[in-house]
Each structure stands twice: as structure tokens, then as C-alpha cells.
Amino acid sequence: MANFLTRRISHALLKRHSDAQIAGRADGNCEPADPANTVTDRLNNLLQNSGDGFVLSLCPSQTYMIQAPILFAHPNQEISTVGYPTDDKRAVLSVAGPVMNGQGHTTAVDGTCGTCSGVKLRNVQIDGARRGGSPTGGGGNIEMGGGNSNQLIEFVRSWDPRSWSCLHIAEGPLSCSGTIIQNNDIGPCGSDVFQQWADGISVSCRDSVVRNNMIQDPTDGGIVVFGSPGTQVYNNTIWILNATLLGGINLVDYDPWSGDFTDTVVRNNVILGGFATDKPDNDAKGNNFENAIIKIGIAIGPKTWFGDRYGNNVVKNGVVRDNRLSGAFSYGIAATSATNFTIQGNVMFGNTSFIGARGPLCTDTDVVPTPGPFILDPSTTTAMSVQSDFQLSNAADAFTCVLPPNGGDFWPFGLNPSNASSATTGTSGMNGTKSSSSNTAGVAVGVVVSVVATGIIAWFVRKKFIARREAAQHFNATKRAEYTEKI
């Protein structure tokens, strides 16, 4: 626990500049949100007509009610809030265009144009404004990537998408490369009602970096890696409070990279399932009346997710190591239909439970393993380097058809990141409201009083540094029509 808290606080120290540096980068000019009836055209005209390297500066603490996507148009353009705040002073782009018959406006910012290499989306907030409605067909809150390279998304808050993802980096004609996605606050995303799910971060761009992101209450995949050869996913925290999440980190899609995860590494992430919401007593477990669990902490291989849909196709050549999981899951890490994967050094820490039962979507032929921390199907995996504590389960598939039990003393007592701050700042649930990065910054898990106190103190320390420092360095190197990851 001490090492975990130290690592999280160190992140904050390394990634911030001083207030003076931030102020020096702000020019004091910004494009206002009013009049609202012209704001969409005004923002798009500025990007279209201002050329390479233009910075579209939004005004702090203003909400932009946009009727259509804001479109990057030229290389190296930037959309950001004046002064680069990291809290609720970040400008809000709110998706407000019309929706009819399940189609309509879903995307706030689009960076997939043919001349969008090097564009940056920084220090803004994206409100997808679903507000409990049914999903709308279309792109995610943020659509980046395409046939471009070296894009950057950082210090962005994205929540409540109308469609399938809070943040999507598309592969284009398999030519996207080098996107950096860092220091973002993501979620809630989607609903855990059947087929109303949404991802936190969906990345299909090769040689990308996904790091230091805080992802609360996604409902489909917390981070979904669509092959994305060469991509590094590390130091992210994924947790749930009020929802069932299908998969924390998913490496299950055969398309669009034909299962190629070569040099894709998922490491040093923290994934926190549900915890008991009863008042703690002398028991180790209690109830969670929201049935908040993560079905699969880290999912590897198509059969894990899709059953027989992709036949004998496999994913290959990825690395999953040194990740930490705590709380309630059906399966911690589940691996099927994979070859030449390395799965080493992953651990459960704090209090854990492994719960779930066959649900109505489980067919008579589905082989659903008993819930547990580490599950491997030896009949569909080859050339695997896996840690010794995996339980073997032949012909296992369709892990996501399980359902959490209806009440009972199944959930461990513990503490999620938002719980640590809720007493003083308030924490949003699955209602589409926003919370600042400071609301999700502290991380502590455990039930021992001293550990909880340490976690809360660490949260306040990190919040202080977030207010004072911005990114220590920036990397210059740095729509999918149909999303297949639906059960």
C-alpha cells in the first residue's frame, strides 16, 4: 500500500508545471461561449481559417453548448482553456445537437481529418449529455486518430457520452501512430443496462501511450486496446462505484489489427472492483446494493469476450505484467484464445471477492468457469508465459454472461478513490454530472483505519500539487464505424 500511494503522489509531482509557468502560457484572449446560437460555427471557422499551429483558446469556467462536432482542420492545432487549469475552471464543451430515432450529435471534438497530425486537445471538459437516455449511434465524446500521428490528449475531463466511448483513438487505414493520452479524468461512461454500455478509453492507434489516467464508472471497457501494436498502457487507475463494468482493461478484439498486440504492454495499472457499502463491522464482507463489480479485471482473447464469434482466431504477442487489482470481480484476469502472451507479476491486494453466477445470456453450451482471480484456458492458448497462480479451465468462454449475485455478504470492505474525497468534495455517480480531477486524485484501498487515514492524507497532498503544477514535459511524438465489443 505504501508503495502504491508513493507512486501515485510521485505521478502528480512529475507532471505539473508551476502557476507562473502556466500563467506565462496564457495570452488572456479567448473565444466566448456566448452567443450560444453562433458558437459552433465560430469555433469551427477559427480552426478552419487559422492554419497550422493555431491555438483555439476557450474561456475558463464557461460552457459551450455546441450543436455539431468541433473539427480540427490543420496540423499542430490546439484546443485548450486559457491558463491551462486542471479543475472545474476548464471550459466545458457540451454536446447539445439534435438526436432523432437513435441517430444524431454524439461527438464534441473530432481530430480525424486528413491533415490532423500533431493536434492537441488539452485542459478542457467534454460533457456528452446523455442524461440517462438511450444510446445514440455515432462516435465517442472525443474522436481522434485516423490517418494521423503524434496527437496529444491531456488534462481532459470526459463523461456521459451519448454513444459508445468517452474517448476514442481510431486507427484510420492502419496508419495512426504515436498518440499520447495522459493525465485525463474519464467517466462516468454509459449505463450498465444491457447494450447501453460505453468505454472509458478506446485506443486503436499503434505506438501510442496511455498513462496516468483516472477512469471512474465506465461500463463496457475501462481501457480497450484494439491491438494497437507497440502501445504502452501504464499507471492508470480504473474503478467503479455504482455500476457493473464488463472489463477493466480489454485485449480481446481481433479486428482491426488481426489480433496483433506485438510490443503492446499493459503494466502497473490499478483496477478496483466494487466494495461493500454497508457500515463496516467485524465481518470482512458486506452488501453492495448497486451490484457494483467488474466482471473481468483484465480480459485477454476473443473467446473471453465473444464466445465463438471469431472462431479460432487468436490475439498474439502482448504483455500484461505488474498490475494490481482489489475489490469485487467475477474474474481478475481471464485469458483464452491467445498465443505468445506474457502474463506475469500481477497481484491481488487488499480485500478481494470473486463472485458471479450464470446469467440469462449464458447459453447451454457456454463453459463458464467458477469465479476466481486468474483463469487460463489451456486448450485455446499456446506459447504462453504465465504466472504460476492461474487456474486452468478448458474450453472456457463468454465470461461476461455472468451476473453479480442479488445482495448478500459478498463484497469486501475497502475504499475507492472517489470515496476518499466524497466526504469533503462530493462525488458524482452515474448521473452524468461532472467532478474535477481533484475529486478523483487520491487512491487508497483497505479497511485498516491507519491505511484509510494515510490514503485520505495522500489525496489532499496530491490535490494541492494538482493546483500548483502542470505537465513537466510534453512529447511531440505523440471513427471506427462499428464497434465489435458488444455481447
C-alpha positions in Angstrom: 0.0 0.0 0.0 2.8 2.4 0.9 4.5 1.9 -2.4 1.2 2.3 -4.3 0.5 5.7 -2.5 4.0 6.9 -3.1 3.8 6.0 -6.8 0.5 7.9 -7.2 1.8 11.0 -5.4 5.0 10.9 -7.4 3.0 11.0 -10.6 1.4 14.3 -9.6 4.8 15.8 -8.8 6.3 14.8 -12.1 3.6 16.0 -14.3 2.9 19.6 -13.3 4.4 23.0 -14.0 4.3 25.9 -11.6 1.5 28.5 -11.6 3.9 31.1 -13.0 4.7 28.9 -16.0 1.0 28.3 -16.6 0.2 32.0 -16.4 3.0 32.7 -18.9 1.4 30.5 -21.4 -2.0 32.2 -21.3 -2.4 35.2 -23.6 -5.6 36.5 -21.9 -7.7 36.1 -25.0 -10.4 33.5 -25.5 -13.4 32.9 -27.7 -16.5 33.3 -25.6 -19.3 30.8 -25.3 -22.0 33.4 -26.0 -23.9 34.0 -28.1 -24.7 30.3 -28.0 -26.5 30.2 -31.3 -23.3 31.1 -33.2 -20.7 29.3 -31.0 -20.4 26.1 -33.1 -19.8 28.0 -36.3 -17.4 30.5 -34.7 -15.2 27.8 -33.2 -15.1 25.7 -36.4 -14.4 28.8 -38.6 -11.4 29.7 -36.4 -9.9 26.3 -36.8 -10.7 26.1 -40.5 -9.3 29.5 -41.4 -6.3 29.9 -39.0 -3.9 27.3 -40.3 -1.1 25.2 -38.9 -0.3 25.6 -35.2 -3.4 27.7 -34.3 -4.4 27.6 -30.7 -8.2 27.8 -30.1 -8.4 29.3 -26.6 -11.6 28.7 -24.7 -12.6 30.8 -21.7 -12.3 29.4 -18.2 -15.5 28.4 -16.4 -17.6 28.8 -19.5 -19.9 26.1 -21.0 -20.1 25.9 -24.8 -23.4 24.4 -26.0 -22.3 23.0 -29.3 -24.7 21.8 -32.0 -22.1 19.8 -34.0 -18.6 18.5 -33.6 -15.7 21.0 -33.3 -13.3 19.9 -36.1 -9.6 20.2 -36.1 -8.6 21.3 -39.6 -4.8 21.7 -39.8 -1.6 20.1 -38.4 -0.5 21.1 -34.8 -3.6 22.9 -33.9 -4.6 23.0 -30.2 -7.9 23.4 -28.4 -7.4 24.4 -24.7 -8.6 26.6 -21.9 -6.8 29.8 -21.3 -4.4 29.4 -18.3 -4.5 25.6 -18.6 -6.5 24.9 -15.4 -6.8 21.3 -14.3 -10.0 21.7 -12.2 -13.6 22.7 -12.9 -12.4 26.0 -14.4 -11.6 24.1 -17.5 -14.0 25.1 -20.3 -16.9 22.7 -21.0 -17.8 21.6 -24.5 -21.4 20.2 -24.0 -22.9 18.0 -26.8 -26.2 19.7 -27.5 -27.1 18.9 -31.1 -30.3 17.2 -32.1 -31.0 13.4 -31.8 -33.8 11.6 -33.6 -34.6 7.9 -34.0 -31.3 6.8 -32.3 -29.1 9.0 -34.5 -27.7 12.5 -34.1 -25.0 14.5 -32.5 -22.6 12.5 -30.3 -19.1 13.9 -30.7 -17.8 17.1 -29.2 -14.3 17.2 -30.7 -13.0 15.5 -33.9 -9.4 15.2 -34.8 -9.5 12.6 -37.6 -9.2 14.9 -40.6 -6.5 14.0 -43.2 -4.3 16.9 -42.0 -4.7 16.5 -38.2 -1.2 15.2 -37.3 0.1 16.8 -34.2 -3.2 18.3 -32.9 -3.7 18.7 -29.2 -6.7 18.6 -27.0 -5.8 19.9 -23.6 -7.3 21.1 -20.3 -11.0 21.1 -21.4 -14.1 19.2 -20.3 -16.4 17.2 -22.5 -19.9 16.7 -21.4 -21.7 14.1 -23.7 -25.0 15.0 -22.1 -26.8 11.6 -22.5 -28.6 12.2 -19.2 -29.9 8.7 -18.8 -31.3 8.4 -22.4 -30.8 5.5 -24.7 -27.5 5.3 -26.7 -27.2 7.3 -29.9 -25.5 5.9 -32.9 -22.3 7.7 -33.7 -18.8 8.5 -32.5 -17.5 8.9 -29.0 -17.3 12.1 -27.0 -13.9 12.7 -28.4 -12.8 11.2 -31.8 -9.1 11.4 -32.6 -6.5 9.5 -34.6 -7.4 8.4 -38.1 -4.5 8.5 -40.5 -2.5 10.9 -38.3 0.4 10.8 -35.9 1.7 12.5 -32.8 -1.6 13.7 -31.3 -2.0 14.6 -27.7 -4.9 14.5 -25.3 -4.2 15.6 -21.8 -5.8 17.0 -18.7 -9.2 16.4 -20.3 -12.4 15.5 -18.4 -14.8 13.5 -20.4 -18.1 12.0 -19.2 -21.6 10.9 -20.0 -21.2 10.1 -23.7 -24.3 9.7 -25.9 -22.6 6.9 -27.8 -20.1 4.1 -27.1 -17.0 5.8 -25.7 -15.8 8.7 -23.7 -12.5 8.9 -25.7 -11.8 7.0 -29.0 -8.5 7.0 -30.9 -9.2 5.5 -34.3 -6.8 3.5 -36.4 -7.6 5.1 -39.8 -6.2 3.0 -42.6 -4.0 1.3 -40.0 -1.7 4.3 -40.2 -2.4 6.1 -37.0 0.6 6.2 -34.7 2.1 7.9 -31.7 -1.0 9.3 -29.8 -0.3 10.3 -26.2 -3.3 10.1 -23.8 -2.3 11.2 -20.4 -3.5 12.8 -17.1 -7.2 12.7 -18.1 -10.2 12.3 -15.9 -12.7 9.9 -17.6 -16.2 8.9 -16.6 -18.9 8.0 -15.8 -19.3 6.4 -19.2 -22.6 4.7 -20.3 -25.1 2.7 -18.4 -24.8 -0.9 -17.2 -28.2 -1.6 -18.7 -27.8 -4.3 -21.4 -26.3 -2.9 -24.6 -26.2 0.7 -23.2 -22.6 0.4 -22.2 -19.7 2.8 -23.0 -15.9 2.6 -22.8 -13.7 4.9 -20.9 -10.7 5.0 -23.3 -10.8 3.1 -26.7 -7.4 3.0 -28.5 -6.7 1.5 -31.9 -3.7 3.6 -32.8 -0.3 1.9 -32.9 2.7 3.0 -30.8 0.6 5.1 -28.5 0.9 5.9 -24.8 -2.0 5.7 -22.3 -0.8 6.7 -18.9 -1.7 8.5 -15.7 -5.5 8.5 -16.4 -8.2 8.2 -13.8 -11.3 6.3 -15.1 -14.4 6.1 -12.9 -17.5 4.1 -13.7 -17.1 3.1 -17.3 -19.5 0.3 -18.1 -18.1 -1.6 -21.2 -14.3 -1.4 -21.1 -12.3 0.9 -18.8 -9.4 0.9 -21.4 -10.0 -1.1 -24.6 -6.9 -1.8 -26.6 -7.7 -2.8 -30.2 -4.4 -4.5 -30.9 -2.6 -1.1 -31.3 0.8 -2.8 -31.8 3.5 -1.1 -29.8 1.1 0.8 -27.4 2.1 1.2 -23.8 -0.7 1.3 -21.2 0.6 2.1 -17.7 -0.1 3.9 -14.4 -3.8 4.2 -15.0 -6.4 3.7 -12.3 -9.9 2.2 -13.1 -12.6 1.9 -10.5 -16.4 1.6 -10.1 -18.8 3.0 -7.6 -22.3 2.5 -8.9 -22.2 0.2 -11.9 -21.3 -3.2 -13.2 -18.2 -2.9 -15.5 -17.8 -5.7 -18.1 -14.0 -5.3 -18.4 -11.3 -3.2 -16.7 -8.7 -3.5 -19.4 -9.6 -5.4 -22.6 -7.2 -7.0 -25.1 -9.9 -9.1 -26.8 -10.5 -7.6 -30.2 -9.2 -9.4 -33.3 -10.2 -6.5 -35.5 -8.8 -4.2 -36.9 -5.2 -5.4 -36.4 -5.8 -9.1 -37.0 -5.1 -9.8 -33.3 -1.6 -8.3 -33.4 -0.6 -7.0 -30.0 3.1 -7.1 -30.7 5.0 -4.9 -28.3 1.7 -3.8 -26.7 2.4 -3.7 -22.9 -0.2 -3.3 -20.1 1.7 -2.7 -16.9 1.5 -1.1 -13.5 -2.2 -0.3 -13.6 -4.6 -0.4 -10.6 -8.1 -1.8 -11.1 -10.6 -1.6 -8.3 -13.8 -3.6 -8.3 -16.8 -2.9 -6.1 -16.6 -2.6 -2.4 -19.2 -3.2 0.3 -21.4 -0.1 1.0 -22.7 -1.3 4.4 -21.3 0.2 7.5 -18.2 -1.8 8.4 -18.5 -4.2 11.3 -16.4 -7.1 12.4 -17.1 -9.0 9.2 -14.8 -8.9 6.2 -17.6 -8.6 3.7 -20.9 -6.9 3.3 -23.5 -5.8 0.7 -23.3 -3.5 -2.3 -26.9 -2.7 -3.3 -25.7 -1.3 -6.7 -24.2 -4.8 -7.5 -21.0 -2.9 -8.4 -18.5 -5.4 -9.7 -16.0 -5.7 -12.5 -16.8 -8.9 -14.4 -13.2 -9.2 -15.8 -10.4 -7.1 -14.4 -8.1 -7.8 -17.5 -9.6 -9.7 -20.4 -7.3 -11.4 -23.0 -8.5 -13.2 -26.1 -11.7 -13.1 -28.2 -13.3 -16.1 -26.7 -13.1 -14.5 -23.3 -15.5 -11.8 -24.5 -17.3 -13.0 -27.6 -17.5 -16.8 -27.2 -17.3 -18.5 -30.6 -18.0 -15.4 -32.7 -14.4 -15.2 -34.1 -13.9 -19.0 -34.4 -10.3 -20.0 -33.9 -8.8 -16.5 -34.3 -6.4 -15.5 -31.5 -4.6 -12.4 -30.2 -0.9 -12.6 -30.1 2.4 -11.2 -28.7 1.1 -8.9 -25.9 2.5 -8.3 -22.4 0.4 -7.9 -19.2 2.5 -7.5 -16.1 2.7 -6.0 -12.6 -0.9 -4.8 -12.5 -2.7 -4.6 -9.2 -6.3 -5.5 -8.5 -8.6 -5.2 -5.5 -12.3 -5.3 -4.6 -15.0 -7.4 -6.1 -14.7 -9.2 -9.5 -16.0 -12.2 -11.2 -12.6 -12.8 -12.7 -9.4 -10.9 -12.0 -7.5 -11.8 -15.2 -9.0 -14.2 -17.8 -7.1 -15.4 -20.8 -8.3 -17.6 -23.7 -7.6 -17.8 -27.5 -4.2 -16.2 -27.3 -0.7 -17.1 -28.3 2.7 -15.8 -27.1 1.3 -13.6 -24.4 3.4 -12.8 -21.3 1.2 -12.5 -18.1 3.5 -12.1 -15.1 3.7 -10.3 -11.8 0.0 -9.4 -11.5 -1.3 -9.4 -7.9 -4.5 -9.1 -5.9 -4.1 -6.7 -2.9 -6.2 -5.5 0.0 -9.6 -7.2 0.3 -11.0 -9.1 -2.7 -14.1 -11.1 -3.6 -14.7 -13.3 -6.7 -18.5 -13.5 -7.3 -20.9 -14.2 -10.1 -23.4 -16.7 -11.4 -24.6 -17.8 -14.8 -26.9 -15.2 -16.2 -29.7 -15.4 -18.8 -27.3 -14.7 -21.6 -25.2 -17.8 -20.8 -26.1 -20.5 -23.3 -26.3 -24.2 -22.5 -23.0 -24.7 -24.3 -21.1 -21.9 -22.6 -18.4 -23.2 -20.3 -18.4 -20.6 -17.5 -15.6 -21.1 -15.0 -16.0 -20.7 -11.3 -15.2 -17.1 -10.4 -11.6 -16.6 -9.4 -8.5 -14.4 -9.6 -6.6 -15.8 -12.5 -8.2 -18.1 -15.2 -6.5 -19.6 -18.2 -7.9 -21.9 -20.9 -5.0 -24.2 -21.9 -7.0 -25.6 -24.8 -7.1 -22.3 -26.8 -3.8 -20.8 -25.7 -0.3 -21.6 -26.8 3.3 -20.4 -26.1 2.1 -18.6 -23.0 4.4 -17.3 -20.3 2.0 -17.0 -17.3 2.5 -16.7 -13.6 2.0 -19.8 -11.5 -1.2 -19.0 -9.8 -3.5 -19.3 -12.8 -6.4 -21.7 -12.5 -6.9 -23.9 -15.7 -10.3 -24.2 -17.2 -10.6 -26.0 -20.6 -13.0 -24.6 -23.3 -13.9 -21.6 -21.2 -15.6 -18.8 -23.0 -18.2 -16.0 -22.7 -17.1 -14.9 -19.3 -19.2 -11.7 -19.5 -22.5 -13.6 -19.4 -22.2 -14.0 -15.6 -24.2 -11.7 -13.3 -23.4 -10.5 -9.8 -25.4 -12.0 -7.0 -28.5 -10.2 -5.8 -27.4 -9.0 -2.4 -25.6 -10.9 0.3 -22.4 -10.6 2.1 -20.2 -10.9 -0.9 -18.4 -7.6 -1.3 -15.2 -6.8 0.6 -14.9 -3.7 2.7 -12.4 -1.2 1.3 -12.0 2.3 -0.2 -12.1 3.6 -3.8 -10.5 6.8 -5.0 -13.8 8.8 -5.0 -14.8 7.5 -1.6 -11.7 9.1 -0.1 -12.8 12.6 -1.3 -16.6 12.3 -1.1 -16.8 13.4 2.4 -15.4 16.8 1.6 -16.0 17.5 -2.1 -18.9 15.3 -3.2 -18.6 12.6 -5.8 -20.7 12.1 -8.9 -22.3 8.8 -9.6 -23.9 7.5 -12.9 -26.0 10.7 -13.3 -23.8 12.5 -15.9 -22.6 15.2 -13.5 -19.0 16.2 -13.6 -16.3 16.1 -11.0 -13.0 17.8 -11.1 -9.7 16.0 -11.3 -9.1 16.7 -7.6 -12.2 14.6 -6.8 -10.5 11.5 -8.3 -7.0 12.1 -7.3 -6.5 10.2 -4.1 -6.2 6.5 -4.1 -6.4 4.2 -1.0 -7.7 0.7 -0.6 -8.1 -1.2 2.6 -10.1 -1.4 5.8 -7.5 -0.9 8.4 -8.1 2.6 10.0 -4.5 3.6 9.7 -4.4 2.7 6.0 -7.6 4.7 5.3 -6.2 7.7 7.1 -3.0 7.5 5.0 -5.0 7.3 1.8 -7.0 10.4 2.7 -3.9 12.4 3.6 -2.3 11.3 0.3 -5.3 12.5 -1.5 -5.1 16.0 -0.1 -1.4 16.1 -0.8 -1.9 15.2 -4.4 -4.8 17.7 -4.7 -2.5 20.5 -3.5 0.1 19.7 -6.1 -2.5 19.4 -8.9 -3.5 23.0 -8.1 0.1 24.2 -8.3 1.8 22.2 -11.1 1.1 21.2 -14.7 2.8 18.9 -17.1 6.6 18.6 -16.6 7.1 17.7 -20.2 5.2 17.2 -23.4 6.0 14.7 -26.2 5.9 16.0 -29.8 5.7 12.3 -30.9 2.7 11.8 -29.7 -14.2 6.5 -36.4 -14.5 3.2 -36.1 -17.8 2.7 -38.0 -18.7 -0.4 -36.0 -17.6 -1.3 -32.5 -17.5 -5.0 -32.2 -17.1 -5.3 -28.4 -20.7 -5.8 -27.6 -22.1 -9.0 -26.1 
